Amino acid sequence: MSNMRIHRWSPLLLFFVAIMARAQQDPMYTMYMWNTLAVNPGYAGSADLFTVTGLARQQWVGLAGAPSTQTLTAHTPLPMESLGVGLSLVHDQVGPVNNTLASVDVAYRIRLTDRSRLAFGLKAGMDLLQLKLGGLQNVDANDPLFGADISAKARPNFGFGLYYWNAKGYIGLSVPKLLEHERFETDAANSVVSAVRQRRHYFLIGGYVFDLGPDVKFRPSFLVKAVEGAPISLDLSAMFLLREKLWLGAAYRNQDAFSALIAYQISDQFKVGYAHDFTTTELRSYHSGTHELMLSYDLRFNKEKTLSPRYF
C-alpha cells in the first residue's frame, strides 16, 4: 500500500487518493493489440509503415467519476532501417484525478532473419497529475481544500522495452515508467499534504496468427500487467480475421470482465474497431458496460519492404 499523509482532508478526497494508491495506476485497454506503442517503445516502426492510432475508452458508463481514457500514438521507421521513432499522448481521468502523459519512443531494430527482427526501445516522457476539486460537491462548506484545483509538478520519466516479431507472431517485455515519483506534496501554504507514489508497471505481450483456410485466420494474443500493490492483470483475446477485412473475437480480463470485439479494414490504410466490456464483478449492477473505440491509419512507404501484413 502506498504511503499517504493527509493534513487537511475530506472523506471524498481520501476515497479518491486511496484508489490511486491501491489500484493499478496506468490505464487499461481491451484493444491493447492495436495500441502496443502505448506500453512498449520497441514497437516503434515495427511494420515499416507510418501509423497513427487513436483510441478512446469510456469505462463503466453511467457511474459517476468512472475512468475515461484517450490515447493517440504515431510511429514510423526512419530512412536508416535500424531505427524507428514514435510519439504517444495519453489523457486519463478518474473522478477528479486527471493524468496527462506525452512521450517520445525510439527503437533500435536488429534483423535476425529475412522475416524477423528484434527491437530495443527507449521511452522518454513527461506526465502531469491534477486534482480538479473545485467542481466536486463539498461535504463541508467551510473546507478550503475544495476551493481550488491541485496540480503536481510535471514529472519526467523514462522506460524501455524489448520487442520481437516476425510474419506470424510477436512477443514483448517492457517497463514504460522506471521512475517512481512521489506525486502530491505540501503546497506553498502547507495546507495540504498528500503523497502518492507512482508505481512501476511491467508488461508482457504476445500473439500469433494461424492460417485456418484461404479466407480465415485466427489470432490469439495476451497481455500481462504487474505492479506492486495490485493483483497481476491478465488479458486474453481470440480474434478471427475473415477475408482479410473483418475481425471478430472475444477477450477476458481476470477478475474483471469479458469483452466482445469487432474491427473492419475499411481500406489498405484505414481500420476501425470497437470493443464492449461486460463486467464480471459486483460493480456491474451500477453501470451499463465499457465502450472502447479505435481508428488506425497506415501510410505504406514501400509495399515490398513490409515484413508482414497488419495482423498486429
C-alpha positions in Angstrom: 0.0 0.0 0.0 1.3 3.4 -0.9 2.2 5.9 1.8 -0.4 8.6 2.3 -0.1 11.7 4.5 -3.1 14.0 4.7 -3.0 17.1 6.9 -6.4 18.6 5.9 -8.8 16.2 4.2 -12.3 15.3 3.4 -13.8 11.8 3.1 -14.3 12.2 -0.6 -10.7 13.2 -1.3 -9.4 10.4 0.8 -11.5 8.0 -1.1 -10.0 9.0 -4.5 -6.5 9.2 -3.2 -6.9 5.7 -1.8 -8.0 4.5 -5.2 -4.9 6.0 -6.7 -2.7 4.4 -4.1 -4.1 0.9 -4.1 -5.0 0.2 -7.7 -3.1 -0.1 -10.9 -2.4 3.5 -11.9 -1.8 3.1 -15.7 -4.9 2.9 -17.9 -6.1 -0.4 -19.3 -7.1 -1.2 -22.9 -9.2 -4.0 -24.3 -7.8 -3.5 -27.8 -4.2 -3.5 -26.5 -3.1 -5.5 -29.6 -3.7 -2.3 -31.7 -2.3 0.1 -29.1 1.1 -1.6 -28.4 3.2 1.6 -28.6 1.5 3.0 -25.5 3.1 0.2 -23.4 6.2 -0.9 -25.4 8.6 1.6 -27.2 10.2 -1.3 -29.1 7.1 -1.4 -31.2 8.0 1.9 -32.9 8.3 1.4 -36.7 7.9 -2.3 -36.5 5.6 -2.7 -39.6 7.7 -0.4 -41.8 4.7 1.9 -42.1 3.8 5.3 -40.8 0.9 4.5 -38.5 -1.4 6.8 -36.5 -3.8 5.2 -34.0 -6.4 6.9 -31.9 -8.2 5.0 -29.1 -11.0 6.3 -26.8 -12.2 4.3 -23.8 -15.2 5.1 -21.6 -15.3 2.7 -18.7 -18.3 1.8 -16.5 -20.8 4.0 -18.4 -23.4 5.6 -16.1 -21.2 5.5 -13.0 -20.2 9.0 -11.8 -16.4 9.5 -11.9 -15.7 6.4 -13.9 -12.4 6.2 -15.8 -12.2 7.8 -19.2 -9.0 7.4 -21.4 -8.0 8.9 -24.7 -4.8 7.8 -26.5 -3.1 9.0 -29.6 0.1 7.2 -30.9 2.1 7.7 -34.1 5.2 5.8 -35.2 7.3 5.3 -38.3 10.6 3.8 -39.5 13.4 6.2 -40.4 15.4 6.1 -43.6 18.0 4.2 -41.6 16.4 0.8 -41.5 17.7 0.1 -38.0 15.7 2.9 -36.3 12.1 3.6 -35.6 10.5 6.5 -33.8 7.2 7.2 -32.2 5.1 9.6 -30.2 2.5 8.8 -27.5 -0.1 11.1 -26.0 -2.4 9.8 -23.2 -5.1 11.5 -21.2 -6.6 9.5 -18.3 -9.3 10.8 -16.0 -10.8 9.0 -12.9 -13.2 11.2 -10.9 -11.4 14.4 -10.1 -8.0 12.9 -11.0 -6.6 13.9 -14.4 -3.3 12.5 -15.7 -1.7 13.6 -19.0 1.3 11.9 -20.5 3.4 12.8 -23.5 6.3 10.6 -24.5 8.8 10.0 -27.4 9.8 6.5 -28.4 13.0 5.3 -30.2 13.5 1.7 -31.2 16.8 0.2 -32.5 16.0 -2.8 -34.7 18.1 -5.8 -35.5 17.3 -8.1 -38.4 17.6 -11.7 -37.2 16.4 -13.4 -40.4 14.7 -12.3 -43.6 11.3 -12.3 -41.8 12.1 -11.5 -38.2 13.5 -8.7 -36.1 14.3 -7.8 -32.5 14.0 -4.2 -31.3 15.3 -2.4 -28.2 13.1 0.5 -27.4 13.5 3.6 -25.1 10.7 5.8 -24.0 11.2 9.3 -22.5 8.3 11.4 -21.4 6.6 13.8 -19.1 3.4 13.5 -17.2 1.2 15.8 -15.2 -1.3 14.8 -12.5 -4.0 17.2 -11.4 -6.8 17.0 -8.8 -9.8 19.0 -10.0 -11.5 19.6 -6.7 -13.4 22.8 -7.5 -16.2 21.1 -9.3 -16.8 18.5 -6.6 -19.7 18.7 -4.2 -18.2 19.9 -1.0 -19.2 17.8 2.0 -18.0 20.7 4.2 -18.8 24.2 3.0 -16.0 25.5 5.3 -13.4 23.2 3.9 -10.9 25.3 1.9 -9.4 22.2 0.4 -12.2 22.3 -2.3 -11.6 26.0 -3.1 -9.1 25.3 -5.9 -7.6 22.6 -8.0 -4.3 21.0 -7.1 -1.7 20.4 -9.7 1.5 18.4 -9.3 4.7 19.4 -11.0 5.4 17.9 -14.4 7.4 14.8 -13.7 9.9 13.3 -16.2 10.1 9.6 -16.7 11.7 7.0 -19.0 11.3 3.3 -19.7 12.5 0.6 -22.0 11.1 -2.3 -24.0 12.1 -5.4 -25.9 10.0 -6.4 -28.9 10.5 -9.4 -31.2 8.3 -10.1 -34.3 8.1 -12.0 -37.5 5.5 -12.5 -40.2 3.2 -14.5 -37.9 3.8 -13.6 -34.3 5.3 -11.2 -31.7 6.3 -11.1 -28.1 7.5 -8.1 -26.0 8.5 -7.2 -22.5 8.5 -3.6 -21.3 8.7 -1.2 -18.3 7.3 2.1 -19.7 8.0 4.1 -16.5 11.0 3.2 -14.5 11.0 6.2 -12.0 8.6 6.0 -9.0 7.8 9.6 -8.2 6.0 11.0 -5.1 3.1 12.8 -6.8 1.5 15.3 -4.3 3.4 17.1 -1.7 2.9 20.0 0.7 1.6 23.1 -1.0 3.0 26.6 -0.6 0.7 27.3 2.4 1.3 23.9 3.9 -2.5 23.4 4.0 -2.5 20.2 2.0 -0.1 17.3 2.5 -0.7 14.3 0.3 1.8 11.8 -1.2 1.0 9.1 -3.7 3.9 7.1 -5.3 3.7 6.4 -9.0 4.4 2.6 -9.1 6.5 0.9 -11.7 4.4 -1.3 -14.2 5.7 -4.3 -16.0 4.1 -5.5 -19.3 4.4 -8.8 -21.2 2.6 -9.1 -24.5 2.4 -11.7 -27.2 0.4 -13.1 -30.1 0.4 -15.4 -33.1 -1.5 -15.7 -36.3 -2.7 -19.2 -37.5 -4.0 -19.9 -41.0 -7.3 -21.8 -40.8 -8.0 -21.6 -44.5 -7.7 -19.3 -47.5 -10.1 -16.8 -46.1 -9.8 -17.3 -42.3 -7.1 -16.6 -39.8 -7.0 -17.0 -36.1 -5.0 -14.7 -33.8 -4.8 -15.3 -30.1 -3.0 -12.8 -28.0 -2.3 -11.9 -24.4 -1.1 -9.0 -22.2 0.1 -9.5 -18.6 0.5 -6.4 -16.4 2.2 -6.5 -13.0 2.6 -3.7 -10.4 3.4 -3.7 -6.7 0.3 -3.5 -4.5 -2.2 -4.9 -7.0 -3.0 -8.4 -8.4 -1.5 -9.4 -11.7 -3.8 -8.4 -14.6 -4.1 -11.0 -17.4 -5.8 -10.1 -20.7 -6.5 -13.0 -23.1 -8.1 -12.4 -26.5 -9.1 -14.6 -29.5 -9.7 -12.9 -32.9 -10.8 -14.3 -36.2 -9.9 -12.5 -39.5 -12.3 -13.1 -42.3 -11.2 -12.4 -45.9 -8.5 -10.0 -44.7 -11.3 -7.5 -43.8 -13.4 -8.3 -40.8 -12.1 -9.1 -37.3 -14.4 -10.8 -34.8 -13.4 -12.0 -31.4 -13.7 -12.1 -27.6 -11.5 -11.3 -24.7 -11.2 -11.9 -21.0 -9.6 -9.9 -18.2 -9.1 -11.9 -15.0 -11.4 -10.9 -12.1 -12.8 -8.0 -14.2 -14.6 -8.5 -17.5 -15.5 -10.4 -20.7 -15.3 -8.5 -23.9 -16.7 -8.6 -27.4 -14.5 -7.1 -30.2 -15.1 -6.2 -33.8 -12.9 -4.4 -36.3 -13.1 -3.7 -40.0 -10.3 -2.9 -42.6 -12.1 -0.2 -44.5 -9.2 0.2 -46.9 -5.5 -0.6 -47.1 -5.0 2.4 -44.9 -7.9 2.7 -42.6 -9.1 0.3 -39.9 -11.8 0.9 -37.3 -12.6 -1.2 -34.2 -15.0 -1.4 -31.3 -14.9 -3.3 -28.0 -17.6 -3.7 -25.3 -16.6 -5.0 -21.8 -19.1 -6.9 -19.7 -18.1 -6.6 -16.1 -18.0 -9.8 -14.0 -17.7 -8.1 -10.6 -20.4 -6.8 -8.3 -19.8 -3.4 -9.9 -21.8 -4.5 -12.9 -25.1 -3.6 -11.1 -24.1 0.1 -11.1 -23.2 0.8 -14.8 -24.1 -0.3 -18.3 -20.7 -1.6 -19.5 -17.5 -0.2 -21.0 -17.0 1.1 -24.6 -13.8 1.3 -26.5 -13.3 2.8 -30.0 -10.2 2.6 -32.2 -9.3 4.2 -35.5 -6.0 3.5 -37.3 -4.3 4.9 -40.4 -1.4 3.3 -42.2 0.8 5.0 -44.8 2.9 2.4 -46.6 6.2 3.7 -48.0 7.2 0.6 -49.9 4.9 -2.4 -50.2 7.9 -4.7 -51.0 9.6 -3.8 -47.7 6.7 -4.6 -45.4 7.7 -7.6 -43.2 4.2 -8.9 -42.7 0.6 -7.9 -43.2 -1.0 -5.8 -40.5 -2.1 -8.6 -38.2 -0.6 -6.8 -35.1 
